[in-house]
């Protein structure tokens, strides 16, 4: 597990410097709606950049790899509990 924790910390450190990456990635997890096609395209471009330091991320840019985006969001999320559902 140590290797994956190191990758997670490295990816997180790089991703917070990328324009809107964490906001877009966590959009679905934070219950702000589903990703649009344009947002998925932007995430794929940014994940390609991140995959230079974490090669296993290249799986996310393969066809249908975007289906694993929620897993990446969950893995990078530092909160212990997900955000509660809001009434509005």
Beta strands, then each sheet from edge to edge (+ up, - down):
end
